[in-house]
Amino acid sequence: QVQLVESVGGLVQTGGSLRLSCAASGRAFSSYAMGWFRQAPGKERESVAAISWSGGSTDYADSVKGRFTISRDNAKNTVYLQMNSLKPEDTAVYYCAATGSYYYSDYVRAGKMDYWGKGTLVTVSS
């Protein structure tokens, strides 16, 4: 079992920045690829970013490329999502999730994760 806890989100103005973190406990964090997802009101959940076990490989949704950065610190059992140039359409509940699959990019895109956090709300005001 892996328990995932996201940091508190918050209210940010358009163009602002926010960093989310997700702390993992339980089984070996470094054996899991990680993903960030979000779900806006009235919309389906979508994948935002993915990162490999070592952190050496990342993948992003087109909507956040160049603005968001996913990273991880395996020594701290934590994955991060740095969000810059935020837009009102980034408003959503953000979730981190873990997968043990080798094909993690595909699994993140499909939302087929093994463990999920409870989510944290990010609101971007216009």
Summary of the structure (lengths in Angstrom):
residues: 126
radius of gyration: 13.3
end to end distance: 39.6
largest distance: 40.7
contacts: 392
relative contact order: 0.31
helix: 10%
strand: 49%
